[in-house]
Amino acid sequence: MTTTQLRKDAARNWERIVATARDLVDQGTALQLNDVARRAGLGVATVYRHFATPEALLETVAAPCLEALAAHGEQALADTDPWRALESFLSRVVEAQVTDAALPPVAAATTDTLPRTTELKRSLASAGTTLLERARDARAVRPDLAAADLVPLMCGIAHAVTVHGGTPTDRIDTAHRYLATLLEGMRPTPPTT
């Protein structure tokens, strides 16, 4: 066998492992590398060669979603309307949390296995912080809202939607409704007379 043949084979195995893991995550099944190997029809050693831990595999499954969110964060930063930019970014984040089962556990993890995951999470946190600061400077949000509040608030909405249940469309609609309520609460309170 040639080296090129091995590389193509390895790439196919990697894709099969990630696709199998994606299916398991979407079904709500915890990733176990031995189980992934069995379901993918590959040897356990092959799976471990590509992914040393279930966390590394889960982060790989979540990577496309994180990349899309980071790209959207960059787009939101280019929007000249601070409130619209923040609202758009948070809307996309909440949609991703309720439609991609790999995202919530990766986003909530305090440590990352893959450097790319850390990089993407930092990019998202930076975008969220900048968008919030711009909205605060424009007096579009409450002055007491801190950037550190955004992740728990988004996770809270995602958790509430999960508890609520329903079809994927229902879940997205519910997430948007909950986010609209949160966004209204983020607005500065008009002075009372």
N, C-alpha and C positions, 0 to 999 in steps of 0.2 A: 504494500500500500504506500502511496505517496503521502508526503506531508500535507499537501493540499487536500487530499481525500480525508485525512484525519481531521483537518480543520473544519471541513464542511460537515463531517460527522459530528464533531463536537458542537458546532453551532446548531445543528438539528436537535441534538440532545438537550442543549440549553433551552432552546425554544419549546421543546416538548415538556421539560421540567416546569418552566414558567407558566405555560398554558395549563398544565395539570394543577399547579398551585393556584392559579387564578380561578379555576373551576371550584376547587375546594374552598377557597376564601369566599367566593360568591355563594356557596352553599352553607356558609357559616361553620365549616369544619376547621378545627385547629390544624395548623401545618405540622406534620411530623415527617421528617425526611424519609424514613423507611416507608411510610404510607405513600408518599409522593412517588418514590421509586417504583413501588408495586403498581400503582395506578398508571404510571407513565410507561410501564413495561421496560424499565431500565434497571440495571444493577444498582444496588445501594451505593457502591463505591463511585459510580458515575455521578450520582446526585451529590455526594459529599465532595467530589472533586470540584464541582461548580459552586456549591453553596455549603459552607462549613457549618452553618447553623440555620434553624428555621427562621430566625429573625432576619438573616441576610436574604433569604428567599422572599420573605414577606415584604421587605423593603424594596426588593427588585420588582415585585408585583405592583407595589404602590408607586414606583418611580414615574411611569407615564402620567399618572394623575398629578403628582407633585410637580413634574415638569410643565404640564399644562397650566397649573395654578401659578407657578412662577412666571410663566410667559404672560398670563393675564395680569399679574401684579405689575409687570413692566408696562403693559398697555394702560392700566389704570393710572399709573404714575404720569403718563403723558397727557391725561385728561386735564383740562384747565379748570374744570368745575370741581372743587374739593369735595363737596358733599356727594355729587354723582359718582366721582371716582371711588370714594370709600364705600358707598352703597353697592356699586357694581362689583367691587372686589369681594366684599363680604357675602354678597349673593352667590358669587361663583364658589367661594369657599364652602358655604353651607350646602349648596347643591352637590359638590364633590363629596362631602362628608356623608350625605345620605344616599349617594348612588354608587360609591366605590367602597366596598366593605374592607379593603386593605388600608384605606386612608386613616380612619380613626385610631386604630392601635399604633400605627406608625407615628402619627402626629402626636399622640399622647405619650409616647415613649420618652423617658428622660435621657436615655443614651441611644445612640445609633450604632449600628454595626458597620454600615458602609459610609465612607467619606462623602459620596455623592448625596446620600440622604441628608447628612448634616448640612451640606452646602445648599441644598434646595430648601430645607427648613429655615436656614438663616435668611435666604433670599425672601421667603414668604414673610418671615417676621419683620425683616427690614422694610418691605413694601407696606405691610400693615401699619407699622410704626410711623413711617413717613406719611402715609395717607391720613392716618388719624391726626398727626401733628398739623398737617395742612388744613384739615377740616376744623381743628381746634383754633388755629390761627385765624381762620375765616369766620370764627364764631358760629360755625354750623353744628358743632357738638358741644356738649357740656364740658366745662373746663376741668371737672374733676375726673373725667374718664381717662384712665391710663392705658398705655399700649399693652401692658401686662394683663389687662382685663379682657382683651379681644379673644385670645385663645380659649379661656374658660367659658366665655359667653357663647362662642361658636360651638364648642363641644357640648355645652348645655342644650343648645337648640338641637344638635344632632342626636343627643341622647333622648330628648323629649320626643322627637320624631320617631325614633326607633321604638320607644314605648308605645307610641300612638299606633304604629303599624300601618297596614294598608298596602295597596298596590304601589309600584314604583312611581306612577304619576301622582297618586294620592300623597305619597311621602314628599315629593318635590313641592306640591302645592302647600302641604302643611308646613314644610320648612320655610317657604316664602312668607306664609302668614305669620309664623313665629318671628321670623327675621324682621318683618314690617313692624311688628309690635316692639321688638327690641330697638329698632332704628328710631322709632318715635320716642322711646324713652331716652335715647342718646341725645336728642335735640336739646338745646338750652331751654330752660324754663323761662317763659316771658315774665317780666317783673309784674307783680301784682299791684293794683292801685288801691 
